[in-house]
Each structure stands twice: as structure tokens, then as C-alpha cells.
Amino acid sequence: MGRMIFVNLPVKDLPRSMSFFSALGFEFNPQFTNDKAACMVITEDHNYAMLLSEPFFQGFIKKPIADASKATEVLICLSCESREEVDELVAKALAAGGTAPNPKQDHGFMYSHGFEDPDGHVWEVMWMDPKAVQPG
């Protein structure tokens, strides 16, 4: 099995967060989802976000939980298949109650926009021209 990634994020209201990300088209793995945590499947090839209720999250750390609505503790970047998919995902996030902290950016070979989820976590969404990342 290849390397897996689990981005763990503290959330104030787990059902609200699950509803928000469901509206964006994400699914949750029921095997690792309960009333304290939800395993959001980002891609089927082992990329996940664990949405953890703040009290549960606190059990894994010794420092205080950062308030993502006041300070950025992480910037999560998701790639998309096209510019249109970038716009569609951000539009779904805004319709579900998220905010867009910055305007979209078009650098020709790369196109990006982003949103903040209900807890203030910043999700950058980007498309990069495959020709720009090919060797040579």
C-alpha cells in the first residue's frame, strides 16, 4: 500500500461541517466516521481530511487549538481537472455558506481560487496546465 495522507482539522460543529463538504460533493468513509470525527474522502487513492470535533482534536495535542477564523494555521490546496472545475467547486462552497477570502488568480499556466469553510480553514483550489508540469 502506498503512503496515505490524513489532514486532521478541528471543527466546532461536526454535522455542520459534514453538511458543508457534502454540498461540495465530498463523501465520508463510514468506517472512520462517528459523532466525534468524520473521514472525508478527497481522492480514492488515499487522500483524506479528518474533521474532528474540537474536544476530540484536543486529545491529540498539548497546545491550544488555533482559531482558524482569526489566524491561518494551514493552507490546504486541492487540484482540479479544469478551470471550470475550480469555479464550480468554489461556487458550491459559497452556496453552502463558505466565503471567498481572495479573488481568483489566472497566471495562464495556472488558475486558482479558494474558499474558507465554516470553521475558517482555507482551501485553495487550483488547475495547472499539464504541459507546464511535464519534464523538459
C-alpha positions as CSV (number, residue, x, y, z in Angstrom):
1,M,0.0,0.0,0.0
2,G,1.3,3.5,-0.9
3,R,1.6,6.4,1.5
4,M,-1.6,7.8,2.8
5,I,-2.3,11.3,4.0
6,F,-4.9,12.3,6.6
7,V,-5.2,16.1,7.2
8,N,-6.7,16.5,10.6
9,L,-8.8,19.6,11.1
10,P,-10.6,20.7,14.3
11,V,-14.3,21.7,13.7
12,K,-16.7,23.4,16.1
13,D,-19.9,21.7,14.7
14,L,-19.2,18.3,13.1
15,P,-22.7,17.8,11.5
16,R,-22.5,21.4,10.0
17,S,-19.0,20.7,8.6
18,M,-20.1,17.4,7.1
19,S,-23.1,19.0,5.5
20,F,-20.9,21.8,4.1
21,F,-18.5,19.4,2.5
22,S,-21.3,17.0,1.3
23,A,-22.7,20.0,-0.6
24,L,-19.4,20.3,-2.4
25,G,-19.6,16.7,-3.5
26,F,-17.3,15.0,-1.0
27,E,-18.2,11.7,0.6
28,F,-17.4,10.3,4.0
29,N,-16.0,6.9,4.8
30,P,-18.5,5.5,7.4
31,Q,-15.8,3.1,8.7
32,F,-14.0,6.0,10.2
33,T,-16.9,8.4,10.9
34,N,-18.8,8.8,14.2
35,D,-20.1,11.5,16.4
36,K,-16.5,12.8,17.2
37,A,-14.9,12.5,13.8
38,A,-15.6,12.2,10.1
39,C,-13.3,10.8,7.4
40,M,-13.8,12.9,4.3
41,V,-12.6,11.2,1.1
42,I,-10.7,13.7,-1.0
43,T,-9.5,11.1,-3.5
44,E,-9.9,7.4,-3.6
45,D,-6.1,7.0,-3.8
46,H,-5.6,7.6,0.0
47,N,-6.1,11.3,0.5
48,Y,-8.4,12.2,3.3
49,A,-9.4,15.0,5.6
50,M,-10.3,14.0,9.1
51,L,-12.9,16.5,10.5
52,L,-12.5,16.2,14.3
53,S,-14.8,17.8,16.9
54,E,-12.6,20.3,18.9
55,P,-12.8,18.3,22.1
56,F,-11.7,15.1,20.3
57,F,-9.0,17.0,18.4
58,Q,-7.6,18.4,21.7
59,G,-7.0,14.9,22.9
60,F,-4.2,14.5,20.3
61,I,-2.3,17.7,21.1
62,K,-0.8,19.6,24.0
63,K,-1.1,23.1,22.6
64,P,-4.3,25.1,22.3
65,I,-6.4,24.7,19.1
66,A,-5.8,27.6,16.7
67,D,-9.0,29.6,15.9
68,A,-9.0,29.4,12.1
69,S,-11.4,32.3,11.9
70,K,-8.7,34.6,13.4
71,A,-5.4,33.0,12.3
72,T,-4.4,30.7,9.5
73,E,-2.9,27.5,10.8
74,V,-2.8,25.6,7.5
75,L,-3.5,26.3,3.8
76,I,-4.9,23.2,2.0
77,C,-4.6,23.1,-1.7
78,L,-6.7,20.8,-3.9
79,S,-6.0,20.3,-7.6
80,C,-8.8,20.2,-10.2
81,E,-9.1,18.8,-13.7
82,S,-10.0,22.1,-15.3
83,R,-10.6,25.8,-14.7
84,E,-14.3,25.1,-14.8
85,E,-14.0,22.6,-12.0
86,V,-12.2,25.3,-9.9
87,D,-15.0,27.7,-10.5
88,E,-17.7,25.0,-9.8
89,L,-16.1,23.9,-6.5
90,V,-15.8,27.5,-5.2
91,A,-19.4,28.3,-6.3
92,K,-20.6,25.2,-4.4
93,A,-18.6,26.3,-1.3
94,L,-20.1,29.8,-1.4
95,A,-23.6,28.4,-1.9
96,A,-23.1,26.1,1.1
97,G,-22.1,29.0,3.4
98,G,-18.4,29.3,2.8
99,T,-16.6,32.6,1.9
100,A,-14.0,33.5,-0.8
101,P,-11.2,35.4,1.0
102,N,-9.3,36.3,-2.2
103,P,-10.2,36.9,-5.9
104,K,-9.4,34.2,-8.4
105,Q,-6.0,34.3,-10.0
106,D,-5.1,33.5,-13.6
107,H,-1.4,33.0,-14.4
108,G,-2.1,31.4,-17.8
109,F,-0.5,28.0,-16.9
110,M,-2.2,28.0,-13.5
111,Y,-5.6,29.1,-12.4
112,S,-6.7,29.3,-8.8
113,H,-9.4,30.4,-6.4
114,G,-10.3,29.3,-2.9
115,F,-12.8,29.3,-0.1
116,E,-13.0,29.3,3.7
117,D,-15.1,26.6,5.2
118,P,-17.5,27.3,8.2
119,D,-14.6,27.0,10.6
120,G,-12.3,29.3,8.7
121,H,-10.0,26.7,7.3
122,V,-8.6,28.0,3.9
123,W,-8.9,25.7,0.9
124,E,-7.1,26.8,-2.2
125,V,-8.5,25.2,-5.4
126,M,-6.2,25.1,-8.5
127,W,-5.8,23.9,-12.0
128,M,-2.4,23.7,-13.7
129,D,-1.8,23.1,-17.4
130,P,-0.4,19.6,-17.7
131,K,2.2,20.9,-20.2
132,A,3.6,23.2,-17.6
133,V,4.5,20.3,-15.3
134,Q,5.9,17.9,-17.9
135,P,9.7,17.4,-17.7
136,G,11.7,19.2,-20.4
